[in-house]
Amino acid sequence: MSDADVIIIGSGMGGATTAAALARTGRRVLVLERGERLPDTPDARDPDAIFARGHYRPEETWLDGDDVPFSPGNYYNVGGNSKFYGAVLMRYRKADFSPVAHQGGTTPGWPIAYDEIEPFYQRAEALYQVRGQLGEDPTEPRHSGLYAHAPVPDEPDIKALRRRLKSVGLHPSSLPLGVDIDRWLAHGRTPWDAFPDTCGGKMDAESVGLATALKSQNVELMTGARARRLIVDAENRISGVEIEKDGQVRTLTASVVVLSAGAVQSAALLLASATERHPTGLANGSDQVGRNFMNHNCSAVLALHPLRRNRAIYQKTLAINDFYLSGGANGAPLGNIQLLGKISGPILASASPLPRPVASWIANRSVDLYAMSEDLPNPESRVTLKEGKIRLDWKRSNWETHLELVDMLRRKLRAAGYPIVLARPFDRQTPSHQCGTARMGNDPASSVVDTFCRSHDHPNLFIADASVLPTSAAVNPALTVAALALRAAEHIAQTELAA
């Protein structure tokens, strides 16, 4: 007898959402997670523990493109990286699904149109209880329904920021967020961006997706179970998942396997599963597994007036998309701007050489923004394995566009009354929405999965995480990952579990 009807590898946004959708089928679903649940300890709200001491960072090293070891910022716990995310649940814009000409090149577009994914965006917003407001963002695509919850309110100093941004011709809009602000603040008056959710205040993969799935007795979560490789049979079906748990190696079986370990780890697992018949790894007949790795071009931008304090606690409620579709050279798009969670003195000091008193003086007066530009797919930007270790050779692209976005934002902020504007790019050790290593497409010769996230090579293998994104766009990918997972789960239920 098999161990489950469906095995899902990973409990992040893709895996947890898939489990929630498949729970209603009544079929046995087993979710494998290599980590454990995060305990609710004082460290969860301690900026020194999180940012200075790296309390939650795993003891793991990867190699960069020059084979230099580095510590990645990925997390291994129930709920995956979503436990630490900024809870922004924004749809890709409609234009993102078509080829877009950027200063750094033209994106390939998607094999599906916005209208095909729109119903699943709507379902994902309902599942993750998104707080938002339509009608404020000029780039907002069509919604078939309204947000069920009002947006997270601006704090007084952020209301003033919104007015200032409008005064210089911008269109600030409410960020669509998955945060129960009252519950979050009741457990500590801190931002939520990059802070782990141990109180259920964020609508993350564990607190919503997995919690919904585990209400059904047919869904089981196995923690501390690290997938080592996938096993393929003579008919090219995945016949087993080899895991290590409690120091023991065993093989689990199911009729369907869903890989949701994240853009880097999903690619690494497929590559590590190579056989004599599949020498370059599984699902890799196209030689695209691990290729086209994308990681948004991002910078933190701090705007301050030396005589004006910012008393915000959480801050992260606004976005600016005025330059999302155009604004650059020859009308090229520049990207998205949104608020960061409020930066404090300890956070700023941990990320800079500033003495703690100077960092605190700046943080008390700064409004903190996040500028994000699209990274374009490049087959030479890739994940590989070297002597069993992950090697991530990220070929950053479209950087001149990002510099132009930061410069545009700097000019607008100064015009809005912030004479001092500081900017710093995020480094390679900061995972800024990793995606693209198992791209979706109609042609098996140039893609890894089809439009329902099914492997072209192995009919019972699905990939439901950011690996499948053909482009990175310039907004947070969590909602798109959830929408694609719901779409894939519906297809699995109709085609693999219907009998």
N, C-alpha and C positions, 0 to 999 in steps of 0.2 A: 504494500500500500504506500502511496506517495505521502510525503510529509504535509503537503498542502495542494490546493488547486492552483494557487498563485503565490509565488515567492517574490517579494519586493525587497530589493537590496538598497537600503538607505531610508531614513525617516525624515529627510528634509522636505522642502516644499513640494517637490515632485512626488516623492514616495508616499508621504502622508496624505496628499490630496488624492492620489490614485487609490490608496487604501480606503479612504472615506467614501469614494465613489463606488468601489467594488464591494463594500460591506453589505450593501442592500441586495446584492445578488444571492446572498445566502451561501456562497461557496467559501471554502476554507482559504483564508488569506494569512500568510505569515510574513511579517515585516522584520527584516534583519537589520540591526543597528550595531555598528562596531563599538560605539560608546555607551554611556549610561545616562540616566537623567541627571540634570544639573541640580545639586542640592541648594536649598534656600539658605545661604549663609551671608554674613555681613560683607564678604568680598564682592557680592553681586551688585552692591551699590557704592563700592569704594573705588574712586577714580585712580588712586595710587595702585591698588591691586590690579586693576584692569589694564591701565595704560602704562604705568611705570614698571611694575613687576611682571607683567604678562602672565598673571595668574591662570588665565584660561587658555593660553596658547599651548598647543600640543608640543611634546618633546619630539619633534620630527624635523628632518632636514631634507630638502630637495636640492637638485643641482640647477643652476641657471644655464644659459646658452654657452657660457664659457667654462662650464663644469665647476663653478664656484658654489659651494654649499650655502644655502640660506634657509631661514626659518619661515615657512609660509604662514599666512594668517588664517588658515582654514581651521574649522573646529569639528571635533568628533564627539557628538553627544546626541541624545534623543532630540529631534527637531532640527538637527544640523545647524548650518550657519544662520537659519532664520531666527534662532534664539537670540542672536546678537544684532539682527538687522534693524534698519531704521524704520521698518514697518510701512514703507511707502509702497502702495499697491496701485500703481498707475498703469494704464493701458499703453501699449505701443500706439503711436499715431497711425492713422490710416495710410499715410504716405510711406511708412516704414516697411510695408509689405510689398512695395514696388521698388524697382531699381532707383537709386537716388545718387545724383552726381555730387560728390564732395570735392573739396580741394585736394584731398589725398587720393582720390579714385572714386569709382562708381560701385555701389553695392549691388549684389546680384539679385536682390528681391527674394521673395518667398514663393514656394510652390502652392501656397494657399493665399487667398485674399482676406482682407480684414473682415468682410461680411461672413466668412466661413467660421471665423473664431469668435465673432462678437457674442453669440449666445452663450459661449462658454466663459467669456469674460464676465458676462452678467451673473452667471451661476457662481463663479469664483468670488465675485464681490459680495454675493449674498452669503456664501459659506464663511468667508473671512470677515464678515460684518464691517465692511469698509465704511469709514466716515468720509463724506465728500460732498461737493456741491457742483452741480452742472451750471454752465452758462457764464463762467468767469474766464475760462481759458480759451483763447481764440483757436488753438490747435486741437481742442478736444474732439475726438471722433464721435460718430453717432453711437448713442446708447439706446438700447431697446427698453430700458427701464431706468428708474431713478435710484439714487443711493438710498438705502434704507435708514441711514443714520446721518444726522447733521455733522458737518465737519468739526474736527477738534478746534476749539476756539483759540483765536490769537490772544496772547497775553498783552497787557497794555502797551508795553514798549514795542511789541511786534505790530500792534494796530497802528502805531505811529510810523513804523517802517513801511507798512502797506500804503499809508497815505503819501509818504515821501516818494515811494516808487511810482505811484500813480501820477504824482506831480511832474515827473520827468518823462511821461509818456509811456510807461510800461503797464502791463496788465497782470499784476500779481494775482494768482489764483490759489485756492485752498488745496493743499496737498491731500490726495486721497490716502488715508491712513488706516491701518489696522491696530488701533490703540484704544483701550478703555481708559481714558485719562484719569478718571476718578480712582479706579482700582490701582493704576500705576502709582499715582502720587500718594495714595494711602499707605503704600509700602516703602516710601522714601521719596523725598522731593529732589529728584535728579532727572536729567534727560533719559530717554530710552535708547537713543541712537548709540550703538556699540556697547550698551549695557545689557547683560544677559537677563532674559525674562525668567525669573523664578517665582513669580507671583500670579501669572496668568493675566497680566495687564496688557501684554501684546497679543494680537491675533496671529500667532505664529504656527509653524507646522505641527508642533506638539500640542499647544493649548487648544487648537481648533481642529486641524486636519486629523491628527492621530487620535485626539480625544473623541472626535465624532466616530472614527472607525472602530475604536475599542468599546464603544457602547454595544456593538454587535458581538455576540458570543463566537461568531465564526472568524473573528479577526484576532490574531495573536501577535504580540511584540516580543522578539527575542533580542535582548541587549548583550553587549560584550561578544558579539558574533561577527568576526571579521571575514568577509568573503575573500578567498585567496585566488580562486579561478573558477571559470565556468567550464563545464564538461559538455562536449558535443558528441552526438551519436552519428552513425553512418548515414542517417537521413538528414543531417544538418540541423537537427533539433537540439535544443539545450536540454540535456538529460539530467543534469545535476549542478548543484552549486556547492563547491568545496569551501567549507568554513573552518575557522579556528576559534574555539571557545574554551576558556578555562584550560588552555594549554593542550587541548585535544583537537585533532583534525577529524572531521567527519563530512559526509556528503549528504545534502538534502535534495529532495526531488519534488517537482511540481510539473503540471502540464504547461504552465505559463510562467515565464520569468520576466520581471520588470526591473531594469537596472536604473537606479536613481541615486547614485553615489556622488554626483556632482561632476562638473565638466572635466576636472583633472582626474579624479579617482575612477570615474566610469571608463574613461579612455585607458587609464593604466590597467584596469582589471581586464578589459578586452585584449589589450596587448599581452598581458601576462598569461592569458589563456591560450596562447599559440600552441599548435600541434603540428605534427608532420604534414597533415593535410592542409592546415591553415597556418603556415609558417610566419605570417605577419600579424597574427592575432585573429580573434573572432570578429565577425561582423565587418570584416575589413577587405572584402573583395574589391572594393573601390580604392584601397590604399588611402582612405580619408580619415580613418580613426586616429585621433590625436592631432590632426591638422586643423587649421583655421581657428586656432585658439584666439579668443578676443577677451580683452580686459579694459573696461572704459578708461579713457584719458580723464583724469580727475584732479582737481586742485581745491584746497581749502582757501577761501578768501575771507579775510577779516576786515570789516569796515568799522572805523571808530571815530568818535568825536571826543577829544580829551576832556571836555567839560560835561559830557552827557553819559550817564550810566545806563547799562542795559540790565534790568532787574529780572529778565525772563528766567524761568527755571528749565523749561523744556524746549522752547523756541521753535521747534521744527514744524511749522504749519503752513508755509508759503512756498510756491513755485513760480518761476518765470519762464515762459516758453516763447517769448517774443522773438527769440533768435533760433528757435528750433528748426523751422523750415527754411529760413533764409537769414540774411544779415551779414554774410561773409563776402569775400571777393567773388564777383560775378554772380551774386545772389545765392551762393552756396550756404547750406545750413551750418550752424555753429554748435548748437546743443542746448541742453537743459540746465537751468539754475534752480537750486532749491536751498532752503535753510538746512544747516546742520543742527544736530542737537547742541544745546548750549555748551560752549567750551568754557571750562573752568581753569583756574590757575594751575592746578595739578596736571590737567590734561595737556595744556599748552606747554608747560615746563617739560613734560615727558617727551614731547615731540620736537623740542627745540633746545638750543643751548642757553636759553634765557634763564636767569636766576628766578627762583620761585616768586619773590616779591614783584619783580618786573612783569613776569607772566601773569600774575594775579591782577596787577594794575591794568594791563591790556585786556584781559578776559572780562573784567568788570565793566569795560566800556565798549566792547566789541559786539557787533552783530556778525554771526558766523554763517557763511554760505558755502555751498558745494557746487562747483562748476563741473559739468560732465559733458564730454564730447564723444562721438562715436569712434570706436576702433573698428577698422575694416578687416574683413576676413582675408587671410593670407595663408596659403597652404604650407609655407615654410615657418609659420608661427605655430609651434606644435609641442605636444607632449610625447615623449618617448621614454623608454626605460634603458638605463645603463647599469649593468650588473645588479639588476633588481631594484634600483633606486629611481625615483621619478626625476626626469630631466625636463624642465619647463623652459623652452627657448621662446620667450615672448618677443615677437617683432612688432614693437609699437608702431602704429600708423596714424596718419591724420593729425600729427602733433601740432603742425602750424595752425590748423583750425582751432585747436584747443587754446593755443596762445592768443589767438584773435578773440575767442570768447572771453577769456579772462581779462584781456585788455578792454573789451567792450563793457564788461561788467564793472571794471575799475572806473571807467569814465562815467558811467551812469550813477554809481554810488557816490562819487565826488559831487556830481551835480545834484544829488539828492540830499546833500548835507553831511557827508562823511569825508572830511579832508584827508584822513589817513586810511589807506587801503593796502593791506598786506596779502600776498598770495604765496602759497607753497604747494607744489604738485605732490600727489601721493606717490610713494615709491613702489617698487616692484614687489615688496613684501606685504603690501596691502591688497587683499583680494577685492577688486572693484568690479564685481558682477562677472565673474569668469563664465565663459560660454563658448560654444561653437565646435567642440571637438568630435562630434558625431552628427554632422549636419543633416538636416532634413532635405529631401529632394525627390523628384519623380524618377530620375535616372539612376539606376543602381551602379552605373559606372562612375558617377561623380558624387554620390551621397551615401550615407550610412543607413538611414531609416526613411520610410515613406511618410506621407502626410499624416498618418495616424500613429507615428512613432514606432512602427514595426520595423525590425531589421530586414533589409533586403535579402540577407543571406540565411537567416535563421527564423523560420516562420513563427516560432513561439517565444521569441525574444523581443521585448519592447524596451525602449529607453525613454524615461520620463523625467528629465531634468534639463538644465540649461545647456547640456551638450548639444541638443538637437537644433538650437537656434541658428538659422542661417546668417543672421546679422545681429549685431548687438544693440542697434538703435542707440538712443541717448537718454533712455529712462531706465529706472530700476526694473529688473526682469522678473521679480517674484510673481506678480500677478499673471504674466504671460506664461510662466512655467506652470502655475496652477491651472490656467485655462487649458493649456495643451494636455496636462495630465487628466483633466476631466474628459477631454475629447478622446484621448487614448483609452481611458477606462470604459467609456461608452462603447467604443469599438471592440475592446476585449470582451465585454459582456455580451455583445451581439454576435460576435464571430467565434469566440473561443470557449465561452461558458454557457452558451444558450442551450446546449443539449441536456 
